[in-house]
Amino acid sequence: MLGLGLCVSRASASVLNLNCCLVLLPMCRVLLAFLRGSQKVASKKTRRLLDKSKTFHVTCGVTICIFSVLHVAAHLVNALNFSENYNEEFVTLNAANYRGEDPRKLLFATVPGLTGVIMVLVLFLMCTASTYAIRVSNYDIFWYTHNLFFVFYMLLMLHVSGGVLKYQTNLEEHPPGCFNPNKTLRQNLTVPKAFEELFPDSTTEPFPGDLPVPEPFVQNSFMRVCSQEPKFQSHFPETWFWISGPLCLYCVERLYRYIRSNKPVTITAVIPHPSNVLEVRMLKDDFEARPGQYVILHCPRVSALESHPFTLTMCPTDTKATFGVHLKVVGDWTERFRDLLLLHSNQDTEILPIFQQRRYPKLYVDGPFGSPFEESLNYEVSLCVAGGIGVTPFASVLNTLLDGWKCYKLRRLYFIWVCRDIESFRWFADLLCMLHNKLWQENRPDYINIQLYLSQTDGIQKIIGEKYQALNSRLLIGRPRWKLLFDDIAKCNRRKTIGVFCCGPNKISKILHKLSNSSNSYGTRFEYNKESFS
C-alpha cells in the first residue's frame, strides 16, 4: 500500500507539472497577438487554433483540479504509511521522525504539508469563482480570486523544496542487495559460510579494510560485498524545470504590458447611445490596431486593480489617429465608469473643449490583443452574425471597409444583426448607411448584404427618420431562419470557403456551429469562428 500511494502521488504530480506549465501559455496575450498577426504562422488553419486559447486554458485548469484531488488523496495515504512503516534501518529515508508519529504533523507542521494545504484552499477558491454563474453574477469575485494564481505558484515552488523523496548517491559502493560484514556482525545475524572462517562468532572488531576478500567468495554470485553505508540525497525539484520558463515568460509579458500602458490616453469624445451604451473615443501615441482586436481599459478612479476588455469599434488609420470602444453599462464597474465620464459631459459632441477634456478621469489602455474576427477580411466571402452588443467587433471591420475595401481579400460580406429593441440599431446605423451609400456610388452594391432582425417588437417596424431609409428595407421582424440562410449563401457561393464569425449568445453560436459543420450539395465549405460574451 505504501508503494501504491507513492506511485499515485508521483504520477499525478507529473501531470500537474505539465498542466501548470501549459496553463500560463494561453494567457500570454501579446505573444498570441504577435503570432496571429505575423507571417510566422502563415496557415489559416494554424491561426484558427489560436482562437482555442481560452478553451485550452480551461481544459488545463480542470485537469489541474482533478489531479490535485488525486494527488491529495494519495498523500493522505502516504502520511499514514510514513508514520506506521517507519524504517529504523535507513533512518534518513523516513519522512516521519519516529514510528507512530501523528500524521497530522506531517500535513500541518512540515513545509510540503502546510504549503500543500494552502494551495488546495487557493485552488478551491479559484475553481469555484471561475464557474459561469459567479462570473456572470459577480465578475469582481472571479477577477480577484483568479489573481491568486501568483500565490499558488510561489507556494508550489516551496512545496517541492521539502525534499521528502530521496535517492541513493553511492550505488557503486553500496549496490542493492549487497552484504555489509560490519553491520551483519553488529546485528548478530547469520553470515554465509564463506565468512565463518574469517569472522568467528566472538569477533567484534570491524572488518579490516586492507584484508583481501577470499577468492571463492568473489567468484560467488550469491551476493556482493559493500564497502560503504548507503547515502541518500533529496531529489532536485523537477517542478522548477516545468514552470520556470512559462512563468518567466508570463512575468516578462506583464512587465512589457505595464510599460506599454503606463501613459494615460487622451479622451476626445464621450457619446451616450440608446439602451445604456456608451461610446468612448481616444487618442494615444504610436497606437496601432487591426480590425477585430480588443483592448483592456483600466481606470484607477473606478477600481485600483480591476480592468476589463472591450472590442475596438474604431481603429486608427493613416488619415485619423482616433480609436474607440462601445461599452454596455451592465455592472458596477461600467456604471461607475459611465458616471465619471458623463459627470462633465452632457452633450453628444464629438470634440469637447480642452478644459472639459482635462477633467476626465485618467484612463489607461492595454493592448491591442488578437481575436478571431481579424480573419474576417482574409476570406473571399464572410458571414458575420452579431447579437445585440456583440456587433462591436464587426463595427471596426465596417469602419475599415468604409476607409477602403479594395486592398483586402474580402469580396462579399453577409452582415446579420439581431437585436431585441429597435433603438439598439442606432448604435451603428450611421456607419451602415455610409458604407451602403459608398458601395452604391462605387457600383458595388452586392459587396455587403445587410440583414437586421428585430426579435421583439411593440409595433415599431422602422428605424425612425428618413436618414436611415436604406436600412428600413433591410429590417425584418422575428428571428433569422438559419438553415434557409445558410442554404441561400451556399447556393450563391458554390465551391467556395466562407468564414463564419459569431459574437453573441451561446444559443445562436451553437446553431451556427452545427450548420457550419453540415454538408451541402453546392460544394460550399463553412469555417466557423466565434467569440463568447462569457
Summary of the structure (lengths in Angstrom):
residues: 534
radius of gyration: 33.9
end to end distance: 44.9
largest distance: 118.4
contacts: 1515
relative contact order: 0.08
helix: 46%
strand: 16%
